[in-house]
């Protein structure tokens, strides 16, 4: 079945540091890829997505590029802030406009940004 | 716009007791999902509804878990009898679904279950 592997946390960085959170996937066909974020005390929310190979998703200074050749979707940000502290989940979906299309999640990476 | 509502937020029960969780999705969202998130793991899909029909329940432990969405709007997830390993956060999510689905799910804040 489909699966997502992401780097273990916690990841601790200083403010303004460069961030990379690695994510690789195993799936049949051509899934869509997502990063979801869970801030303390809040529900999961979509951060960015990419629906086909070489697409780049971006939002709030975060970026991730869908690399089919390496089956990866690494999350990057050039300069992190304390407010970016959260748990980040990489996920995939086989949605195709109908039918079973629930997300398959990685285990999550806890990011801690120190001032 | 109101988000996905879930209740209760917290529940503590003894093993072998029963528990029910309620979810009200975003208005107009045809698809509703229940996920189980055990501490330190990513959410795992339990069941997906499209309107009031089940689309995927392949990972639902049907001997103890049940879920319904009778009128195609709100949904209830029940566990009976509960086991220690059922301690987790139960997340409800919704999406437009069908041909309108963009792949984005909208999540509630979750219901945290502790089984003693």
Interface residues (C-beta under 8 A of the other chain):
Chain A: X4 X32 X34 X42 X43 X44 X45 X46 X49 X51 X89 X91 X93 X95 X97 X98 X99 X100 X101 X102 X103 X104 X105 X106 X107 X108
Chain B: X3 X4 X31 X33 X35 X40 X41 X42 X43 X44 X45 X48 X55 X56 X91 X93 X98 X99 X101 X103 X104 X105 X106 X107 X108 X109 X110
